[in-house]
Amino acid sequence: MLLGSMNAEFRTAVLLADVEGMAYEEIAEIMKTSVGTVRSRISPRGRKQLKRHLMKHSPTAFRSYCDEL
């Protein structure tokens, strides 16, 4: 899987928020963590990590998603 090499906590939190459109509270429940932890994972740091990974491994397929980050 393309995203499999990324930090799982950042990847999961960002994808649940940005792709699935879930609220932080829902993500916290799914990930069995606090809302504050979810916020920190979805912070610019988590989004930048995802953007760098996608642009490196598949820039064409994910360009529109990355531009939104």
All heavy atoms as a GROMACS GRO file, in nm:
protein
  544
    1MET      N    1   0.082  -0.118   0.000
    1MET     CA    2   0.000   0.000   0.000
    1MET      C    3   0.087   0.124   0.000
    1MET      O    4   0.185   0.133   0.073
    1MET     CB    5  -0.092  -0.001   0.123
    1MET     CG    6  -0.185   0.114   0.130
    1MET     SD    7  -0.298   0.090   0.269
    1MET     CE    8  -0.328   0.259   0.307
    2LEU      N    9   0.050   0.222  -0.078
    2LEU     CA   10   0.128   0.343  -0.094
    2LEU      C   11   0.151   0.415   0.038
    2LEU      O   12   0.261   0.459   0.069
    2LEU     CB   13   0.058   0.437  -0.192
    2LEU     CG   14   0.120   0.575  -0.210
    2LEU    CD1   15   0.255   0.562  -0.277
    2LEU    CD2   16   0.029   0.663  -0.292
    3LEU      N   17   0.050   0.427   0.120
    3LEU     CA   18   0.062   0.503   0.244
    3LEU      C   19   0.112   0.418   0.361
    3LEU      O   20   0.132   0.470   0.470
    3LEU     CB   21  -0.074   0.564   0.280
    3LEU     CG   22  -0.134   0.657   0.176
    3LEU    CD1   23  -0.272   0.703   0.221
    3LEU    CD2   24  -0.045   0.774   0.148
    4GLY      N   25   0.134   0.292   0.337
    4GLY     CA   26   0.173   0.200   0.443
    4GLY      C   27   0.302   0.233   0.513
    4GLY      O   28   0.322   0.196   0.629
    5SER      N   29   0.392   0.306   0.448
    5SER     CA   30   0.520   0.337   0.510
    5SER      C   31   0.515   0.462   0.597
    5SER      O   32   0.611   0.495   0.664
    5SER     CB   33   0.628   0.354   0.403
    5SER     OG   34   0.596   0.465   0.320
    6MET      N   35   0.402   0.530   0.598
    6MET     CA   36   0.388   0.650   0.680
    6MET      C   37   0.358   0.614   0.825
    6MET      O   38   0.311   0.505   0.854
    6MET     CB   39   0.272   0.736   0.630
    6MET     CG   40   0.299   0.805   0.500
    6MET     SD   41   0.162   0.914   0.460
    6MET     CE   42   0.171   1.027   0.598
    7ASN      N   43   0.382   0.708   0.915
    7ASN     CA   44   0.346   0.692   1.055
    7ASN      C   45   0.196   0.667   1.063
    7ASN      O   46   0.116   0.748   1.018
    7ASN     CB   47   0.386   0.819   1.130
    7ASN     CG   48   0.349   0.813   1.276
    7ASN    OD1   49   0.232   0.800   1.310
    7ASN    ND2   50   0.448   0.824   1.360
    8ALA      N   51   0.156   0.554   1.118
    8ALA     CA   52   0.016   0.512   1.118
    8ALA      C   53  -0.077   0.609   1.190
    8ALA      O   54  -0.188   0.633   1.145
    8ALA     CB   55   0.004   0.373   1.180
    9GLU      N   56  -0.032   0.666   1.301
    9GLU     CA   57  -0.118   0.756   1.377
    9GLU      C   58  -0.151   0.882   1.298
    9GLU      O   59  -0.264   0.927   1.294
    9GLU     CB   60  -0.053   0.794   1.511
    9GLU     CG   61  -0.048   0.680   1.610
    9GLU     CD   62   0.072   0.588   1.588
    9GLU    OE1   63   0.166   0.626   1.515
    9GLU    OE2   64   0.070   0.477   1.645
   10PHE      N   65  -0.049   0.941   1.234
   10PHE     CA   66  -0.072   1.060   1.152
   10PHE      C   67  -0.159   1.027   1.032
   10PHE      O   68  -0.255   1.096   1.001
   10PHE     CB   69   0.060   1.122   1.105
   10PHE     CG   70   0.136   1.191   1.214
   10PHE    CD1   71   0.250   1.134   1.266
   10PHE    CD2   72   0.094   1.312   1.265
   10PHE    CE1   73   0.322   1.197   1.367
   10PHE    CE2   74   0.164   1.376   1.366
   10PHE     CZ   75   0.279   1.318   1.417
   11ARG      N   76  -0.125   0.920   0.964
   11ARG     CA   77  -0.198   0.879   0.844
   11ARG      C   78  -0.346   0.855   0.874
   11ARG      O   79  -0.433   0.908   0.806
   11ARG     CB   80  -0.135   0.752   0.785
   11ARG     CG   81  -0.207   0.701   0.661
   11ARG     CD   82  -0.149   0.569   0.611
   11ARG     NE   83  -0.173   0.462   0.706
   11ARG     CZ   84  -0.077   0.390   0.764
   11ARG    NH1   85   0.049   0.411   0.738
   11ARG    NH2   86  -0.107   0.294   0.849
   12THR      N   87  -0.373   0.779   0.977
   12THR     CA   88  -0.511   0.746   1.012
   12THR      C   89  -0.591   0.871   1.047
   12THR      O   90  -0.702   0.891   0.996
   12THR     CB   91  -0.515   0.645   1.128
   12THR    OG1   92  -0.446   0.528   1.088
   12THR    CG2   93  -0.658   0.611   1.165
   13ALA      N   94  -0.535   0.954   1.132
   13ALA     CA   95  -0.607   1.074   1.176
   13ALA      C   96  -0.636   1.168   1.059
   13ALA      O   97  -0.749   1.216   1.044
   13ALA     CB   98  -0.527   1.147   1.284
   14VAL      N   99  -0.538   1.192   0.975
   14VAL     CA  100  -0.557   1.284   0.862
   14VAL      C  101  -0.656   1.226   0.761
   14VAL      O  102  -0.745   1.296   0.712
   14VAL     CB  103  -0.422   1.318   0.794
   14VAL    CG1  104  -0.444   1.396   0.665
   14VAL    CG2  105  -0.334   1.399   0.889
   15LEU      N  106  -0.646   1.098   0.731
   15LEU     CA  107  -0.737   1.038   0.634
   15LEU      C  108  -0.881   1.035   0.687
   15LEU      O  109  -0.975   1.062   0.611
   15LEU     CB  110  -0.691   0.898   0.596
   15LEU     CG  111  -0.564   0.892   0.512
   15LEU    CD1  112  -0.521   0.747   0.488
   15LEU    CD2  113  -0.581   0.964   0.380
   16LEU      N  114  -0.899   1.004   0.814
   16LEU     CA  115  -1.034   1.003   0.869
   16LEU      C  116  -1.095   1.143   0.866
   16LEU      O  117  -1.214   1.159   0.838
   16LEU     CB  118  -1.035   0.948   1.012
   16LEU     CG  119  -1.011   0.798   1.026
   16LEU    CD1  120  -1.001   0.759   1.173
   16LEU    CD2  121  -1.120   0.717   0.956
   17ALA      N  122  -1.015   1.244   0.892
   17ALA     CA  123  -1.066   1.381   0.891
   17ALA      C  124  -1.087   1.433   0.750
   17ALA      O  125  -1.195   1.483   0.716
   17ALA     CB  126  -0.970   1.473   0.967
   18ASP      N  127  -0.984   1.422   0.666
   18ASP     CA  128  -0.988   1.486   0.534
   18ASP      C  129  -1.057   1.405   0.426
   18ASP      O  130  -1.120   1.461   0.338
   18ASP     CB  131  -0.846   1.520   0.489
   18ASP     CG  132  -0.782   1.628   0.573
   18ASP    OD1  133  -0.853   1.692   0.654
   18ASP    OD2  134  -0.661   1.650   0.560
   19VAL      N  135  -1.047   1.275   0.433
   19VAL     CA  136  -1.109   1.191   0.330
   19VAL      C  137  -1.249   1.147   0.373
   19VAL      O  138  -1.344   1.158   0.297
   19VAL     CB  139  -1.021   1.068   0.297
   19VAL    CG1  140  -1.090   0.977   0.197
   19VAL    CG2  141  -0.885   1.114   0.242
   20GLU      N  142  -1.261   1.100   0.497
   20GLU     CA  143  -1.389   1.052   0.546
   20GLU      C  144  -1.478   1.162   0.602
   20GLU      O  145  -1.597   1.142   0.622
   20GLU     CB  146  -1.368   0.944   0.652
   20GLU     CG  147  -1.296   0.820   0.600
   20GLU     CD  148  -1.373   0.746   0.493
   20GLU    OE1  149  -1.498   0.745   0.497
   20GLU    OE2  150  -1.309   0.688   0.404
   21GLY      N  151  -1.419   1.278   0.632
   21GLY     CA  152  -1.497   1.390   0.682
   21GLY      C  153  -1.547   1.375   0.824
   21GLY      O  154  -1.645   1.435   0.863
   22MET      N  155  -1.478   1.295   0.904
   22MET     CA  156  -1.521   1.269   1.041
   22MET      C  157  -1.483   1.385   1.133
   22MET      O  158  -1.383   1.453   1.112
   22MET     CB  159  -1.457   1.142   1.095
   22MET     CG  160  -1.507   1.017   1.030
   22MET     SD  161  -1.432   0.874   1.110
   22MET     CE  162  -1.532   0.746   1.041
   23ALA      N  163  -1.560   1.403   1.238
   23ALA     CA  164  -1.530   1.501   1.342
   23ALA      C  165  -1.417   1.449   1.430
   23ALA      O  166  -1.397   1.328   1.443
   23ALA     CB  167  -1.654   1.527   1.427
   24TYR      N  168  -1.347   1.541   1.494
   24TYR     CA  169  -1.236   1.502   1.582
   24TYR      C  170  -1.282   1.407   1.692
   24TYR      O  171  -1.211   1.314   1.729
   24TYR     CB  172  -1.171   1.625   1.644
   24TYR     CG  173  -1.091   1.710   1.546
   24TYR    CD1  174  -1.029   1.824   1.591
   24TYR    CD2  175  -1.077   1.677   1.412
   24TYR    CE1  176  -0.954   1.904   1.505
   24TYR    CE2  177  -1.004   1.756   1.325
   24TYR     CZ  178  -0.943   1.869   1.372
   24TYR     OH  179  -0.869   1.947   1.286
   25GLU      N  180  -1.402   1.429   1.743
   25GLU     CA  181  -1.454   1.343   1.850
   25GLU      C  182  -1.472   1.199   1.800
   25GLU      O  183  -1.443   1.104   1.872
   25GLU     CB  184  -1.587   1.397   1.903
   25GLU     CG  185  -1.574   1.528   1.978
   25GLU     CD  186  -1.560   1.652   1.888
   25GLU    OE1  187  -1.581   1.641   1.764
   25GLU    OE2  188  -1.528   1.759   1.941
   26GLU      N  189  -1.522   1.185   1.677
   26GLU     CA  190  -1.540   1.051   1.619
   26GLU      C  191  -1.405   0.983   1.598
   26GLU      O  192  -1.390   0.863   1.625
   26GLU     CB  193  -1.611   1.061   1.484
   26GLU     CG  194  -1.754   1.108   1.490
   26GLU     CD  195  -1.811   1.129   1.351
   26GLU    OE1  196  -1.763   1.218   1.278
   26GLU    OE2  197  -1.905   1.055   1.317
   27ILE      N  198  -1.310   1.060   1.550
   27ILE     CA  199  -1.175   1.006   1.525
   27ILE      C  200  -1.112   0.961   1.657
   27ILE      O  201  -1.052   0.854   1.665
   27ILE     CB  202  -1.088   1.109   1.453
   27ILE    CG1  203  -1.147   1.141   1.315
   27ILE    CG2  204  -0.944   1.059   1.440
   27ILE    CD1  205  -1.086   1.263   1.248
   28ALA      N  206  -1.126   1.043   1.760
   28ALA     CA  207  -1.071   1.008   1.891
   28ALA      C  208  -1.130   0.877   1.943
   28ALA      O  209  -1.058   0.792   1.996
   28ALA     CB  210  -1.098   1.121   1.991
   29GLU      N  211  -1.259   0.859   1.924
   29GLU     CA  212  -1.324   0.736   1.968
   29GLU      C  213  -1.271   0.615   1.890
   29GLU      O  214  -1.238   0.512   1.948
   29GLU     CB  215  -1.475   0.748   1.950
   29GLU     CG  216  -1.553   0.633   2.007
   29GLU     CD  217  -1.703   0.653   1.998
   29GLU    OE1  218  -1.749   0.767   2.018
   29GLU    OE2  219  -1.773   0.554   1.970
   30ILE      N  220  -1.261   0.630   1.760
   30ILE     CA  221  -1.212   0.520   1.675
   30ILE      C  222  -1.068   0.484   1.711
   30ILE      O  223  -1.031   0.367   1.718
   30ILE     CB  224  -1.222   0.558   1.526
   30ILE    CG1  225  -1.369   0.559   1.484
   30ILE    CG2  226  -1.140   0.464   1.438
   30ILE    CD1  227  -1.394   0.620   1.348
   31MET      N  228  -0.985   0.588   1.732
   31MET     CA  229  -0.843   0.566   1.758
   31MET      C  230  -0.813   0.541   1.906
   31MET      O  231  -0.698   0.520   1.943
   31MET     CB  232  -0.762   0.685   1.706
   31MET     CG  233  -0.771   0.701   1.555
   31MET     SD  234  -0.670   0.836   1.492
   31MET     CE  235  -0.507   0.761   1.507
   32LYS      N  236  -0.920   0.548   1.989
   32LYS     CA  237  -0.905   0.525   2.133
   32LYS      C  238  -0.799   0.619   2.193
   32LYS      O  239  -0.705   0.576   2.262
   32LYS     CB  240  -0.872   0.380   2.163
   32LYS     CG  241  -0.984   0.285   2.123
   32LYS     CD  242  -0.947   0.143   2.153
   32LYS     CE  243  -1.055   0.043   2.130
   32LYS     NZ  244  -1.135   0.044   2.017
   33THR      N  245  -0.819   0.748   2.166
   33THR     CA  246  -0.728   0.850   2.216
   33THR      C  247  -0.809   0.976   2.247
   33THR      O  248  -0.930   0.979   2.227
   33THR     CB  249  -0.615   0.878   2.114
   33THR    OG1  250  -0.516   0.957   2.176
   33THR    CG2  251  -0.666   0.942   1.988
   34SER      N  252  -0.743   1.078   2.295
   34SER     CA  253  -0.814   1.201   2.329
   34SER      C  254  -0.831   1.290   2.205
   34SER      O  255  -0.758   1.277   2.106
   34SER     CB  256  -0.736   1.279   2.435
   34SER     OG  257  -0.618   1.333   2.380
   35VAL      N  258  -0.926   1.382   2.215
   35VAL     CA  259  -0.949   1.478   2.106
   35VAL      C  260  -0.824   1.565   2.087
   35VAL      O  261  -0.786   1.598   1.975
   35VAL     CB  262  -1.073   1.565   2.134
   35VAL    CG1  263  -1.088   1.676   2.032
   35VAL    CG2  264  -1.198   1.478   2.136
   36GLY      N  265  -0.756   1.600   2.196
   36GLY     CA  266  -0.634   1.679   2.187
   36GLY      C  267  -0.525   1.608   2.108
   36GLY      O  268  -0.452   1.670   2.028
   37THR      N  269  -0.513   1.477   2.126
   37THR     CA  270  -0.416   1.399   2.051
   37THR      C  271  -0.453   1.397   1.903
   37THR      O  272  -0.366   1.410   1.817
   37THR     CB  273  -0.406   1.256   2.108
   37THR    OG1  274  -0.363   1.265   2.243
   37THR    CG2  275  -0.309   1.171   2.028
   38VAL      N  276  -0.581   1.382   1.874
   38VAL     CA  277  -0.626   1.385   1.735
   38VAL      C  278  -0.591   1.519   1.673
   38VAL      O  279  -0.538   1.526   1.562
   38VAL     CB  280  -0.777   1.357   1.725
   38VAL    CG1  281  -0.828   1.383   1.584
   38VAL    CG2  282  -0.808   1.215   1.768
   39ARG      N  283  -0.619   1.628   1.744
   39ARG     CA  284  -0.588   1.761   1.693
   39ARG      C  285  -0.440   1.775   1.660
   39ARG      O  286  -0.402   1.833   1.559
   39ARG     CB  287  -0.628   1.868   1.793
   39ARG     CG  288  -0.774   1.896   1.796
   39ARG     CD  289  -0.804   2.021   1.880
   39ARG     NE  290  -0.947   2.040   1.887
   39ARG     CZ  291  -1.019   2.030   1.996
   39ARG    NH1  292  -0.961   2.003   2.112
   39ARG    NH2  293  -1.149   2.047   1.992
   40SER      N  294  -0.355   1.724   1.747
   40SER     CA  295  -0.211   1.736   1.723
   40SER      C  296  -0.168   1.653   1.603
   40SER      O  297  -0.079   1.694   1.528
   40SER     CB  298  -0.130   1.698   1.847
   40SER     OG  299  -0.134   1.560   1.871
   41ARG      N  300  -0.231   1.539   1.582
   41ARG     CA  301  -0.197   1.455   1.467
   41ARG      C  302  -0.247   1.513   1.336
   41ARG      O  303  -0.188   1.490   1.231
   41ARG     CB  304  -0.252   1.314   1.487
   41ARG     CG  305  -0.180   1.240   1.596
   41ARG     CD  306  -0.240   1.105   1.622
   41ARG     NE  307  -0.166   1.038   1.730
   41ARG     CZ  308  -0.211   0.934   1.797
   41ARG    NH1  309  -0.328   0.882   1.768
   41ARG    NH2  310  -0.138   0.881   1.893
   42ILE      N  311  -0.357   1.587   1.342
   42ILE     CA  312  -0.413   1.648   1.222
   42ILE      C  313  -0.355   1.787   1.199
   42ILE      O  314  -0.380   1.849   1.098
   42ILE     CB  315  -0.567   1.652   1.232
   42ILE    CG1  316  -0.620   1.510   1.236
   42ILE    CG2  317  -0.629   1.726   1.115
   42ILE    CD1  318  -0.768   1.499   1.256
   43SER      N  319  -0.274   1.831   1.289
   43SER     CA  320  -0.211   1.962   1.278
   43SER      C  321  -0.134   1.974   1.146
   43SER      O  322  -0.119   1.876   1.073
   43SER     CB  323  -0.113   1.981   1.394
   43SER     OG  324  -0.002   1.896   1.375
   44PRO      N  325  -0.083   2.090   1.117
   44PRO     CA  326  -0.002   2.105   0.996
   44PRO      C  327   0.109   2.000   0.985
   44PRO      O  328   0.143   1.957   0.875
   44PRO     CB  329   0.055   2.246   1.009
   44PRO     CG  330  -0.049   2.320   1.086
   44PRO     CD  331  -0.102   2.218   1.185
   45ARG      N  332   0.161   1.955   1.097
   45ARG     CA  333   0.267   1.853   1.094
   45ARG      C  334   0.218   1.723   1.028
   45ARG      O  335   0.284   1.666   0.942
   45ARG     CB  336   0.315   1.826   1.236
   45ARG     CG  337   0.422   1.721   1.245
   45ARG     CD  338   0.464   1.705   1.390
   45ARG     NE  339   0.547   1.586   1.405
   45ARG     CZ  340   0.559   1.519   1.517
   45ARG    NH1  341   0.497   1.560   1.626
   45ARG    NH2  342   0.634   1.413   1.523
   46GLY      N  343   0.102   1.674   1.070
   46GLY     CA  344   0.047   1.552   1.012
   46GLY      C  345   0.012   1.569   0.865
   46GLY      O  346   0.038   1.482   0.782
   47ARG      N  347  -0.048   1.681   0.832
   47ARG     CA  348  -0.084   1.707   0.692
   47ARG      C  349   0.038   1.724   0.604
   47ARG      O  350   0.040   1.677   0.491
   47ARG     CB  351  -0.175   1.828   0.685
   47ARG     CG  352  -0.314   1.798   0.736
   47ARG     CD  353  -0.410   1.910   0.708
   47ARG     NE  354  -0.545   1.866   0.735
   47ARG     CZ  355  -0.622   1.918   0.828
   47ARG    NH1  356  -0.578   2.017   0.903
   47ARG    NH2  357  -0.744   1.873   0.845
   48LYS      N  358   0.141   1.788   0.657
   48LYS     CA  359   0.264   1.804   0.578
   48LYS      C  360   0.330   1.669   0.554
   48LYS      O  361   0.383   1.643   0.446
   48LYS     CB  362   0.362   1.898   0.649
   48LYS     CG  363   0.325   2.043   0.635
   48LYS     CD  364   0.424   2.131   0.707
   48LYS     CE  365   0.379   2.275   0.704
   48LYS     NZ  366   0.471   2.362   0.776
   49GLN      N  367   0.328   1.582   0.656
   49GLN     CA  368   0.387   1.449   0.640
   49GLN      C  369   0.313   1.373   0.529
   49GLN      O  370   0.376   1.311   0.442
   49GLN     CB  371   0.379   1.372   0.772
   49GLN     CG  372   0.447   1.236   0.764
   49GLN     CD  373   0.430   1.157   0.893
   49GLN    OE1  374   0.318   1.129   0.935
   49GLN    NE2  375   0.541   1.121   0.954
   50LEU      N  376   0.182   1.379   0.530
   50LEU     CA  377   0.103   1.312   0.428
   50LEU      C  378   0.129   1.372   0.290
   50LEU      O  379   0.150   1.301   0.193
   50LEU     CB  380  -0.045   1.319   0.462
   50LEU     CG  381  -0.141   1.255   0.361
   50LEU    CD1  382  -0.111   1.107   0.344
   50LEU    CD2  383  -0.285   1.277   0.404
   51LYS      N  384   0.132   1.503   0.282
   51LYS     CA  385   0.156   1.571   0.155
   51LYS      C  386   0.292   1.534   0.097
   51LYS      O  387   0.302   1.500  -0.021
   51LYS     CB  388   0.147   1.723   0.173
   51LYS     CG  389   0.165   1.798   0.044
   51LYS     CD  390   0.145   1.947   0.065
   51LYS     CE  391   0.163   2.022  -0.065
   51LYS     NZ  392   0.136   2.166  -0.048
   52ARG      N  393   0.396   1.537   0.178
   52ARG     CA  394   0.530   1.500   0.130
   52ARG      C  395   0.532   1.357   0.077
   52ARG      O  396   0.588   1.328  -0.028
   52ARG     CB  397   0.633   1.515   0.242
   52ARG     CG  398   0.680   1.655   0.265
   52ARG     CD  399   0.804   1.658   0.355
   52ARG     NE  400   0.787   1.584   0.479
   52ARG     CZ  401   0.740   1.635   0.592
   52ARG    NH1  402   0.706   1.762   0.598
   52ARG    NH2  403   0.729   1.560   0.700
   53HIS      N  404   0.469   1.268   0.150
   53HIS     CA  405   0.467   1.127   0.111
   53HIS      C  406   0.392   1.109  -0.022
   53HIS      O  407   0.441   1.041  -0.112
   53HIS     CB  408   0.401   1.043   0.220
   53HIS     CG  409   0.407   0.898   0.194
   53HIS    ND1  410   0.520   0.824   0.220
   53HIS    CD2  411   0.316   0.812   0.143
   53HIS    CE1  412   0.497   0.698   0.186
   53HIS    NE2  413   0.374   0.688   0.140
   54LEU      N  414   0.276   1.170  -0.034
   54LEU     CA  415   0.198   1.154  -0.157
   54LEU      C  416   0.268   1.217  -0.276
   54LEU      O  417   0.270   1.159  -0.384
   54LEU     CB  418   0.060   1.216  -0.139
   54LEU     CG  419  -0.032   1.149  -0.038
   54LEU    CD1  420  -0.162   1.227  -0.024
   54LEU    CD2  421  -0.059   1.005  -0.075
   55MET      N  422   0.325   1.334  -0.257
   55MET     CA  423   0.392   1.401  -0.368
   55MET      C  424   0.516   1.323  -0.412
   55MET      O  425   0.549   1.320  -0.530
   55MET     CB  426   0.429   1.544  -0.331
   55MET     CG  427   0.308   1.635  -0.317
   55MET     SD  428   0.202   1.644  -0.464
   55MET     CE  429   0.309   1.731  -0.576
   56LYS      N  430   0.582   1.258  -0.321
   56LYS     CA  431   0.701   1.179  -0.355
   56LYS      C  432   0.665   1.052  -0.431
   56LYS      O  433   0.729   1.016  -0.528
   56LYS     CB  434   0.778   1.143  -0.227
   56LYS     CG  435   0.900   1.058  -0.252
   56LYS     CD  436   0.972   1.027  -0.123
   56LYS     CE  437   1.092   0.937  -0.147
   56LYS     NZ  438   1.158   0.900  -0.021
   57HIS      N  439   0.560   0.984  -0.387
   57HIS     CA  440   0.528   0.852  -0.441
   57HIS      C  441   0.425   0.852  -0.554
   57HIS      O  442   0.421   0.758  -0.632
   57HIS     CB  443   0.483   0.759  -0.329
   57HIS     CG  444   0.592   0.732  -0.231
   57HIS    ND1  445   0.698   0.648  -0.258
   57HIS    CD2  446   0.614   0.781  -0.106
   57HIS    CE1  447   0.780   0.646  -0.155
   57HIS    NE2  448   0.731   0.725  -0.061
   58SER      N  449   0.341   0.953  -0.561
   58SER     CA  450   0.239   0.956  -0.665
   58SER      C  451   0.189   1.099  -0.688
   58SER      O  452   0.074   1.131  -0.660
   58SER     CB  453   0.123   0.865  -0.626
   58SER     OG  454   0.032   0.854  -0.732
   59PRO      N  455   0.274   1.185  -0.740
   59PRO     CA  456   0.238   1.327  -0.752
   59PRO      C  457   0.117   1.353  -0.843
   59PRO      O  458   0.037   1.441  -0.813
   59PRO     CB  459   0.364   1.392  -0.807
   59PRO     CG  460   0.443   1.282  -0.867
   59PRO     CD  461   0.407   1.158  -0.789
   60THR      N  462   0.101   1.278  -0.948
   60THR     CA  463  -0.010   1.302  -1.040
   60THR      C  464  -0.143   1.261  -0.979
   60THR      O  465  -0.239   1.337  -0.981
   60THR     CB  466   0.013   1.227  -1.172
   60THR    OG1  467   0.139   1.269  -1.226
   60THR    CG2  468  -0.096   1.258  -1.271
   61ALA      N  469  -0.148   1.143  -0.923
   61ALA     CA  470  -0.273   1.090  -0.870
   61ALA      C  471  -0.325   1.169  -0.751
   61ALA      O  472  -0.445   1.178  -0.730
   61ALA     CB  473  -0.254   0.944  -0.831
   62PHE      N  474  -0.236   1.230  -0.674
   62PHE     CA  475  -0.278   1.296  -0.552
   62PHE      C  476  -0.259   1.447  -0.554
   62PHE      O  477  -0.275   1.513  -0.453
   62PHE     CB  478  -0.204   1.236  -0.432
   62PHE     CG  479  -0.241   1.094  -0.407
   62PHE    CD1  480  -0.160   0.991  -0.452
   62PHE    CD2  481  -0.358   1.062  -0.342
   62PHE    CE1  482  -0.195   0.859  -0.430
   62PHE    CE2  483  -0.394   0.931  -0.319
   62PHE     CZ  484  -0.312   0.829  -0.364
   63ARG      N  485  -0.229   1.505  -0.669
   63ARG     CA  486  -0.203   1.649  -0.676
   63ARG      C  487  -0.320   1.733  -0.624
   63ARG      O  488  -0.302   1.826  -0.546
   63ARG     CB  489  -0.166   1.691  -0.818
   63ARG     CG  490  -0.116   1.835  -0.823
   63ARG     CD  491  -0.053   1.869  -0.956
   63ARG     NE  492   0.048   1.777  -1.003
   63ARG     CZ  493   0.173   1.772  -0.957
   63ARG    NH1  494   0.212   1.852  -0.864
   63ARG    NH2  495   0.258   1.686  -1.009
   64SER      N  496  -0.442   1.701  -0.664
   64SER     CA  497  -0.555   1.782  -0.619
   64SER      C  498  -0.574   1.772  -0.468
   64SER      O  499  -0.605   1.870  -0.401
   64SER     CB  500  -0.682   1.744  -0.693
   64SER     OG  501  -0.720   1.612  -0.662
   65TYR      N  502  -0.557   1.652  -0.412
   65TYR     CA  503  -0.570   1.636  -0.267
   65TYR      C  504  -0.461   1.716  -0.196
   65TYR      O  505  -0.489   1.787  -0.101
   65TYR     CB  506  -0.562   1.489  -0.229
   65TYR     CG  507  -0.565   1.469  -0.079
   65TYR    CD1  508  -0.682   1.486  -0.007
   65TYR    CD2  509  -0.450   1.435  -0.009
   65TYR    CE1  510  -0.686   1.470   0.130
   65TYR    CE2  511  -0.452   1.420   0.128
   65TYR     CZ  512  -0.570   1.436   0.196
   65TYR     OH  513  -0.571   1.422   0.333
   66CYS      N  514  -0.340   1.706  -0.244
   66CYS     CA  515  -0.227   1.775  -0.181
   66CYS      C  516  -0.242   1.926  -0.189
   66CYS      O  517  -0.206   1.998  -0.097
   66CYS     CB  518  -0.095   1.733  -0.244
   66CYS     SG  519  -0.051   1.563  -0.204
   67ASP      N  520  -0.299   1.977  -0.297
   67ASP     CA  521  -0.318   2.121  -0.310
   67ASP      C  522  -0.414   2.173  -0.204
   67ASP      O  523  -0.406   2.289  -0.164
   67ASP     CB  524  -0.370   2.156  -0.449
   67ASP     CG  525  -0.263   2.141  -0.556
   67ASP    OD1  526  -0.143   2.135  -0.521
   67ASP    OD2  527  -0.299   2.135  -0.674
   68GLU      N  528  -0.507   2.090  -0.159
   68GLU     CA  529  -0.604   2.130  -0.057
   68GLU      C  530  -0.540   2.137   0.082
   68GLU      O  531  -0.592   2.203   0.171
   68GLU     CB  532  -0.721   2.033  -0.052
   68GLU     CG  533  -0.804   2.039  -0.179
   68GLU     CD  534  -0.914   1.935  -0.180
   68GLU    OE1  535  -0.944   1.881  -0.072
   68GLU    OE2  536  -0.970   1.910  -0.287
   69LEU      N  537  -0.430   2.065   0.104
   69LEU     CA  538  -0.366   2.064   0.235
   69LEU      C  539  -0.293   2.190   0.252
   69LEU      O  540  -0.252   2.263   0.293
   69LEU     CB  541  -0.271   1.945   0.249
   69LEU     CG  542  -0.335   1.807   0.238
   69LEU    CD1  543  -0.228   1.701   0.250
   69LEU    CD2  544  -0.437   1.786   0.346
   0.00000   0.00000   0.00000
